[in-house]
Amino acid sequence: MSGRFAVAIPAYDAADSVAAVVRRTQAMGVPVVVVDDGSQDGTGDAARACGVVVLSHAVNLGKGRALKTAFDYMFAEGYDAVITIDADGQHPPEEMPKLLAPWREGADLVLGTRDHLYAAMGYVRRASNGTSSWMISHVAGAQLPDCQTGYRLYAKRLIETIGFPEPRFEAESAVLVRAVRTGFRVVGVPV
């Protein structure tokens, strides 16, 4: 598959990190939209200073709503896929090509996985990620890697078909389960 893609950065009280994430993403030559989800610390202003589109929620509605706002805007603008990158700097924008390759080969949802890095994580985080990935895989009916990653590529047809209704952090897990159960192609790539 080929087509146009852009990057969405959902942000909540991320004034200290969002500009660096935006600049690194812009350096990749990719259109960027930031969704300021009711921040109280100047997150929107920090992102706007980088010259990107900033969509703002008056109050914090949750990550799921921030992503839905980004999808609605970007798909209406004619993009065929959206890569999501968290505003805290944990996802390296320079690794976006790794997510694009499976999409161009027909994947509908690409997860930038970190399970190969679990050994370097603290015990609690490692246990939490491993347990949640096991539970989500069980519910979905398929073995899925690193279900908690926010570094993802969503194809337009996936979101148009299954939606993105959940308001908070559960949205990413729910869309993953619906994607598998509906027969969409989900791929994980190490980042």
Backbone hydrogen bonds, N-H to C=O, Kabsch-Sander energy under -0.5 kcal/mol:
donor,donor_aa,acceptor,acceptor_aa,energy
6,A,81,A,-1.4
7,V,31,P,-2.7
8,A,83,I,-3.0
9,I,33,V,-2.5
11,A,35,V,-3.0
17,S,14,A,-1.5
18,V,14,A,-2.9
21,V,17,S,-1.8
22,V,18,V,-2.8
23,R,19,A,-2.9
24,R,20,A,-2.2
25,T,21,V,-2.0
26,Q,22,V,-3.1
27,A,23,R,-1.9
28,M,25,T,-1.6
29,G,26,Q,-2.4
30,V,25,T,-0.8
33,V,7,V,-2.5
34,V,53,V,-2.5
35,V,9,I,-2.1
36,D,34,V,-0.7
36,D,55,L,-2.5
37,D,11,A,-3.1
37,D,35,V,-0.9
38,G,36,D,-1.7
38,G,57,H,-0.8
46,A,42,G,-2.4
47,A,43,T,-2.2
48,R,44,G,-2.8
49,A,45,D,-2.0
50,C,47,A,-1.7
51,G,48,R,-2.3
52,V,47,A,-1.0
53,V,32,V,-1.0
55,L,34,V,-2.8
57,H,36,D,-2.9
64,G,167,P,-0.7
65,R,167,P,-2.0
66,A,62,G,-2.2
67,L,63,K,-2.7
68,K,64,G,-2.3
69,T,65,R,-2.5
70,A,66,A,-2.0
71,F,67,L,-3.1
72,D,68,K,-3.0
73,Y,69,T,-2.0
74,M,70,A,-3.2
75,F,71,F,-2.9
76,A,72,D,-1.4
77,E,73,Y,-1.3
78,G,75,F,-1.2
79,Y,74,M,-2.1
80,D,4,R,-3.1
81,A,4,R,-1.1
82,V,154,Y,-2.2
83,I,6,A,-2.8
84,T,152,R,-2.8
85,I,8,A,-2.2
87,A,10,P,-0.9
89,G,86,D,-0.9
95,E,92,P,-2.3
96,M,93,P,-2.0
98,K,95,E,-1.5
99,L,95,E,-0.6
99,L,96,M,-1.5
100,L,96,M,-1.9
101,A,97,P,-1.9
103,W,99,L,-1.1
104,R,100,L,-2.6
105,E,101,A,-0.8
106,G,103,W,-2.0
107,A,102,P,-2.6
108,D,185,R,-2.5
109,L,185,R,-1.8
110,V,153,L,-2.3
111,L,187,V,-3.1
112,G,110,V,-0.5
112,G,151,Y,-3.2
113,T,111,L,-1.2
113,T,189,V,-2.3
117,L,114,R,-2.7
118,Y,115,D,-1.1
120,A,117,L,-1.6
121,M,117,L,-0.6
121,M,118,Y,-1.5
126,R,122,G,-2.7
127,A,123,Y,-2.9
128,S,124,V,-2.6
129,N,125,R,-2.8
130,G,126,R,-2.5
131,T,127,A,-2.7
132,S,128,S,-2.6
133,S,129,N,-2.3
134,W,130,G,-2.0
135,M,131,T,-2.6
136,I,132,S,-2.7
137,S,133,S,-2.3
138,H,134,W,-2.3
139,V,135,M,-2.4
140,A,136,I,-2.7
141,G,137,S,-2.0
142,A,137,S,-1.6
144,L,142,A,-0.6
149,T,146,D,-1.4
152,R,84,T,-1.2
152,R,150,G,-1.1
153,L,110,V,-2.2
154,Y,82,V,-2.9
155,A,108,D,-2.7
156,K,80,D,-2.9
158,L,155,A,-0.6
159,I,155,A,-1.7
160,E,156,K,-2.8
161,T,157,R,-1.5
162,I,158,L,-2.8
163,G,159,I,-1.9
171,A,168,R,-1.8
172,E,169,F,-0.9
173,S,169,F,-0.7
174,A,170,E,-2.8
175,V,171,A,-2.5
176,L,172,E,-1.3
177,V,173,S,-2.3
178,R,174,A,-2.6
179,A,175,V,-2.5
180,V,176,L,-2.1
181,R,177,V,-2.6
182,T,178,R,-1.9
183,G,179,A,-0.6
183,G,180,V,-1.2
184,F,179,A,-2.5
186,V,184,F,-0.6
187,V,109,L,-2.5
189,V,111,L,-3.0
191,V,113,T,-2.5
